[in-house]
C-alpha cells in the first residue's frame, strides 16, 4: 500500500508580533499538498488571535482552496459525561514532576485528589475514537489532512501526545505523521513522531530528579514507574 502523510501544526508557528500570518500558514499547507485543515481545538476560537477563529479560517481556507473543518471530538477537553478522568495524584509523579499550578484566575494549586482528564483513558474513549475513524475515512477519499491546534511546538500539544500516538498505533503501517515546525534557522520543515519521541526522552531522562531513579526498569515491587505514561516517554 502506498504510504500517505498526515501533518500537524500550531498556528502560533506563524505568529508575527500581535498577529498570525494566516496567508503564510495556508501557503505552507499548499506546499505540503494539504487538502483539508482540521481544527482540533476543543473550542475553535481565540481572544488573542481572532483571525484564527473558526469563521475567519473558513473564509481564508476557501481563498486557498483548502477545506476547513472543526473536530471537537479530538480536542483535549472532555465533558463530565465522558469517563476519562483520574485523580491528579494518579497521573503525576509528585516526587519527580510536581503537580503544576493551574491557569485559574485565583492561581491556586491543583489539588492531588482533583480529577482531571487522563489521556490514557481518553485514547480509548468512544467519542474520541469516532473522530479517529473520521480521519481514516478522509484518507479513503484521497484527502491529505493537517491537524491544527495553537501551540507551535508539537511536544507541548495534545496533537502529539494524544492524537498522533493513536493514529500511529492504528494506521502506522500506511500513514506517516509529520509535524510542521521551524528549525533553528527559522526555515519551515517537518519532524516525525520518532524524532519527537527521542527529543522528549532526552528532555525527561536528563532531569536531575530522573537520573536518581531507575524509572525504566521493573522490579520485584512492580512495573517500571515510567509505565504510568503512554509508551516509554
VOSENU-226551 format. One record per residue (C-alpha): x, y, z; residue in one letter. Coordinates in nm, 2 decimals, decimal comma, padded with zeros to 4 digits, m for minus. Example, Ala and Ser with C-alpha at 12.3 -4.5 7.8 and 13.67 -1.06 7.14 Angstrom:
BEGIN
+--------+--------+--------+------+
|      u |      v |      w | type |
+--------+--------+--------+------+
|  01,23 | m00,45 |  00,78 |    A |
|  01,37 | m00,11 |  00,71 |    S |
+--------+--------+--------+------+
//
This chain:
BEGIN
+--------+--------+--------+------+
|      u |      v |      w | type |
+--------+--------+--------+------+
|  00,00 |  00,00 |  00,00 |    X |
|  00,13 |  00,35 | m00,09 |    X |
|  00,23 |  00,54 |  00,22 |    X |
|  00,04 |  00,86 |  00,29 |    X |
|  00,11 |  01,16 |  00,51 |    X |
| m00,08 |  01,34 |  00,78 |    X |
|  00,05 |  01,67 |  00,91 |    X |
|  00,01 |  01,87 |  01,23 |    X |
|  00,08 |  02,23 |  01,30 |    X |
|  00,02 |  02,51 |  01,56 |    X |
| m00,09 |  02,84 |  01,42 |    X |
|  00,14 |  03,03 |  01,66 |    X |
|  00,42 |  02,90 |  01,45 |    X |
|  00,32 |  03,18 |  01,21 |    X |
|  00,30 |  03,45 |  01,47 |    X |
|  00,44 |  03,79 |  01,37 |    X |
|  00,41 |  04,03 |  01,66 |    X |
|  00,05 |  04,06 |  01,77 |    X |
| m00,09 |  03,88 |  01,46 |    X |
| m00,09 |  03,54 |  01,30 |    X |
|  00,02 |  03,54 |  00,93 |    X |
| m00,27 |  03,34 |  00,80 |    X |
| m00,17 |  03,37 |  00,44 |    X |
|  00,17 |  03,23 |  00,52 |    X |
|  00,01 |  02,94 |  00,71 |    X |
| m00,21 |  02,84 |  00,42 |    X |
|  00,07 |  02,88 |  00,16 |    X |
|  00,27 |  02,64 |  00,38 |    X |
| m00,02 |  02,39 |  00,38 |    X |
| m00,04 |  02,42 |  00,00 |    X |
|  00,33 |  02,34 | m00,03 |    X |
|  00,27 |  02,02 |  00,16 |    X |
| m00,03 |  01,93 | m00,07 |    X |
| m00,27 |  01,95 |  00,22 |    X |
| m00,64 |  01,94 |  00,11 |    X |
| m00,81 |  01,97 |  00,45 |    X |
| m00,73 |  02,17 |  00,76 |    X |
| m00,87 |  02,01 |  01,07 |    X |
| m00,91 |  02,22 |  01,38 |    X |
| m00,85 |  02,00 |  01,68 |    X |
| m00,90 |  02,27 |  01,95 |    X |
| m01,18 |  02,20 |  02,19 |    X |
| m01,32 |  02,54 |  02,11 |    X |
| m01,22 |  02,69 |  01,77 |    X |
| m01,18 |  03,05 |  01,89 |    X |
| m00,90 |  03,27 |  02,02 |    X |
| m00,94 |  03,60 |  02,20 |    X |
| m00,57 |  03,68 |  02,14 |    X |
| m00,57 |  03,59 |  01,77 |    X |
| m00,93 |  03,64 |  01,64 |    X |
| m00,81 |  03,58 |  01,29 |    X |
| m00,78 |  03,21 |  01,40 |    X |
| m01,15 |  03,19 |  01,49 |    X |
| m01,34 |  02,92 |  01,30 |    X |
| m01,54 |  03,17 |  01,09 |    X |
| m01,23 |  03,36 |  00,98 |    X |
| m01,05 |  03,04 |  00,90 |    X |
| m01,34 |  02,92 |  00,69 |    X |
| m01,32 |  03,23 |  00,47 |    X |
| m00,94 |  03,21 |  00,44 |    X |
| m00,95 |  02,84 |  00,35 |    X |
| m01,18 |  02,90 |  00,06 |    X |
| m00,94 |  03,15 | m00,08 |    X |
| m00,66 |  02,89 | m00,08 |    X |
| m00,89 |  02,60 | m00,19 |    X |
| m00,83 |  02,41 |  00,13 |    X |
| m01,13 |  02,28 |  00,32 |    X |
| m01,16 |  02,37 |  00,69 |    X |
| m01,33 |  02,17 |  00,95 |    X |
| m01,36 |  02,15 |  01,33 |    X |
| m01,34 |  01,82 |  01,51 |    X |
| m01,42 |  01,88 |  01,88 |    X |
| m01,40 |  01,50 |  01,94 |    X |
| m01,03 |  01,53 |  01,90 |    X |
| m00,99 |  01,82 |  02,14 |    X |
| m00,81 |  01,79 |  02,47 |    X |
| m01,11 |  01,89 |  02,68 |    X |
| m01,37 |  01,63 |  02,79 |    X |
| m01,73 |  01,66 |  02,90 |    X |
| m01,83 |  01,54 |  03,25 |    X |
| m02,02 |  01,26 |  03,07 |    X |
| m01,70 |  01,11 |  02,94 |    X |
| m01,53 |  00,86 |  03,17 |    X |
| m01,18 |  00,99 |  03,11 |    X |
| m01,10 |  01,15 |  03,44 |    X |
| m00,85 |  01,04 |  03,71 |    X |
| m00,71 |  01,20 |  04,02 |    X |
| m00,42 |  01,43 |  03,96 |    X |
| m00,21 |  01,23 |  04,20 |    X |
| m00,26 |  00,92 |  03,98 |    X |
| m00,13 |  01,09 |  03,67 |    X |
|  00,17 |  01,29 |  03,80 |    X |
|  00,48 |  01,18 |  03,98 |    X |
|  00,47 |  01,42 |  04,27 |    X |
|  00,83 |  01,35 |  04,36 |    X |
|  00,96 |  01,39 |  04,01 |    X |
|  00,71 |  01,62 |  03,83 |    X |
|  00,53 |  01,83 |  04,09 |    X |
|  00,17 |  01,89 |  04,01 |    X |
|  00,18 |  02,22 |  03,83 |    X |
| m00,03 |  02,53 |  03,91 |    X |
| m00,35 |  02,57 |  03,72 |    X |
| m00,42 |  02,87 |  03,50 |    X |
| m00,72 |  02,97 |  03,70 |    X |
| m00,77 |  03,34 |  03,79 |    X |
| m00,71 |  03,27 |  04,16 |    X |
| m00,38 |  03,09 |  04,07 |    X |
| m00,44 |  02,81 |  04,31 |    X |
| m00,25 |  02,48 |  04,32 |    X |
| m00,41 |  02,18 |  04,15 |    X |
| m00,52 |  01,95 |  04,43 |    X |
| m00,38 |  01,60 |  04,43 |    X |
| m00,73 |  01,45 |  04,47 |    X |
| m00,88 |  01,67 |  04,20 |    X |
| m01,00 |  01,48 |  03,89 |    X |
| m00,85 |  01,59 |  03,55 |    X |
| m00,85 |  01,45 |  03,20 |    X |
| m00,64 |  01,13 |  03,18 |    X |
| m00,50 |  01,09 |  02,83 |    X |
| m00,45 |  00,72 |  02,89 |    X |
| m00,83 |  00,68 |  02,93 |    X |
| m00,90 |  00,94 |  02,66 |    X |
| m00,73 |  00,73 |  02,40 |    X |
| m00,99 |  00,46 |  02,45 |    X |
| m01,29 |  00,69 |  02,47 |    X |
| m01,57 |  00,62 |  02,22 |    X |
| m01,62 |  00,98 |  02,12 |    X |
| m01,25 |  01,03 |  02,06 |    X |
| m01,22 |  00,71 |  01,86 |    X |
| m01,51 |  00,81 |  01,64 |    X |
| m01,30 |  01,12 |  01,55 |    X |
| m01,00 |  00,90 |  01,46 |    X |
| m01,23 |  00,69 |  01,23 |    X |
| m01,34 |  01,01 |  01,06 |    X |
| m00,98 |  01,07 |  00,98 |    X |
| m00,94 |  00,73 |  00,83 |    X |
| m01,25 |  00,79 |  00,61 |    X |
| m01,09 |  01,11 |  00,48 |    X |
| m00,79 |  00,92 |  00,36 |    X |
| m01,02 |  00,66 |  00,20 |    X |
| m01,15 |  00,96 |  00,00 |    X |
| m00,79 |  01,06 | m00,10 |    X |
| m00,76 |  01,36 |  00,13 |    X |
| m00,44 |  01,49 |  00,29 |    X |
| m00,51 |  01,63 |  00,63 |    X |
| m00,33 |  01,88 |  00,86 |    X |
| m00,44 |  01,88 |  01,22 |    X |
| m00,42 |  02,23 |  01,37 |    X |
| m00,41 |  02,35 |  01,73 |    X |
| m00,25 |  02,66 |  01,88 |    X |
|  00,09 |  02,55 |  02,02 |    X |
|  00,38 |  02,60 |  01,78 |    X |
|  00,58 |  02,31 |  01,94 |    X |
|  00,41 |  01,97 |  01,90 |    X |
|  00,58 |  01,85 |  02,21 |    X |
|  00,37 |  02,10 |  02,41 |    X |
|  00,04 |  02,00 |  02,24 |    X |
| m00,21 |  01,72 |  02,26 |    X |
| m00,19 |  01,68 |  01,89 |    X |
|  00,13 |  01,49 |  01,95 |    X |
|  00,08 |  01,33 |  02,29 |    X |
| m00,28 |  01,23 |  02,24 |    X |
| m00,39 |  01,22 |  01,87 |    X |
| m00,08 |  01,13 |  01,68 |    X |
|  00,01 |  00,84 |  01,91 |    X |
| m00,33 |  00,68 |  01,85 |    X |
| m00,31 |  00,74 |  01,47 |    X |
|  00,04 |  00,59 |  01,46 |    X |
| m00,08 |  00,28 |  01,65 |    X |
| m00,38 |  00,23 |  01,43 |    X |
| m00,26 |  00,33 |  01,09 |    X |
|  00,12 |  00,34 |  01,11 |    X |
|  00,15 |  00,07 |  00,85 |    X |
|  00,04 |  00,31 |  00,58 |    X |
|  00,02 |  00,66 |  00,73 |    X |
|  00,32 |  00,88 |  00,83 |    X |
|  00,27 |  01,17 |  01,07 |    X |
|  00,48 |  01,48 |  01,01 |    X |
|  00,47 |  01,78 |  01,24 |    X |
|  00,53 |  02,11 |  01,08 |    X |
|  00,79 |  02,32 |  01,27 |    X |
|  01,06 |  02,58 |  01,22 |    X |
|  01,42 |  02,48 |  01,25 |    X |
|  01,69 |  02,69 |  01,43 |    X |
|  01,73 |  02,90 |  01,12 |    X |
|  01,36 |  02,98 |  01,10 |    X |
|  01,30 |  02,75 |  00,80 |    X |
|  00,98 |  02,55 |  00,78 |    X |
|  01,04 |  02,18 |  00,79 |    X |
|  00,87 |  01,87 |  00,94 |    X |
|  00,96 |  01,63 |  01,22 |    X |
|  00,84 |  01,28 |  01,27 |    X |
|  00,70 |  01,12 |  01,58 |    X |
|  01,01 |  00,91 |  01,61 |    X |
|  01,23 |  01,22 |  01,63 |    X |
|  00,99 |  01,39 |  01,88 |    X |
|  01,00 |  01,07 |  02,10 |    X |
|  01,37 |  01,09 |  02,10 |    X |
|  01,37 |  01,46 |  02,19 |    X |
|  01,13 |  01,40 |  02,47 |    X |
|  01,33 |  01,11 |  02,61 |    X |
|  01,64 |  01,33 |  02,62 |    X |
|  01,45 |  01,61 |  02,79 |    X |
|  01,30 |  01,39 |  03,06 |    X |
|  01,58 |  01,15 |  03,12 |    X |
|  01,83 |  01,43 |  03,16 |    X |
|  01,64 |  01,58 |  03,45 |    X |
|  01,85 |  01,55 |  03,77 |    X |
|  01,55 |  01,41 |  03,96 |    X |
|  01,50 |  01,14 |  03,70 |    X |
|  01,87 |  01,04 |  03,70 |    X |
|  01,84 |  00,95 |  04,06 |    X |
|  01,58 |  00,69 |  03,99 |    X |
|  01,59 |  00,38 |  03,77 |    X |
|  01,25 |  00,45 |  03,63 |    X |
|  01,29 |  00,24 |  03,31 |    X |
|  01,34 | m00,09 |  03,50 |    X |
|  01,09 | m00,32 |  03,65 |    X |
|  01,15 | m00,46 |  04,00 |    X |
|  01,00 | m00,72 |  04,24 |    X |
|  00,78 | m00,44 |  04,36 |    X |
|  00,61 | m00,40 |  04,02 |    X |
|  00,63 | m00,25 |  03,67 |    X |
|  00,87 |  00,04 |  03,58 |    X |
|  00,74 |  00,37 |  03,70 |    X |
|  00,76 |  00,51 |  03,35 |    X |
|  00,48 |  00,26 |  03,25 |    X |
|  00,23 |  00,50 |  03,41 |    X |
|  00,29 |  00,71 |  03,10 |    X |
|  00,20 |  00,62 |  02,74 |    X |
|  00,49 |  00,45 |  02,59 |    X |
|  00,85 |  00,49 |  02,72 |    X |
|  00,83 |  00,87 |  02,71 |    X |
+--------+--------+--------+------+
//
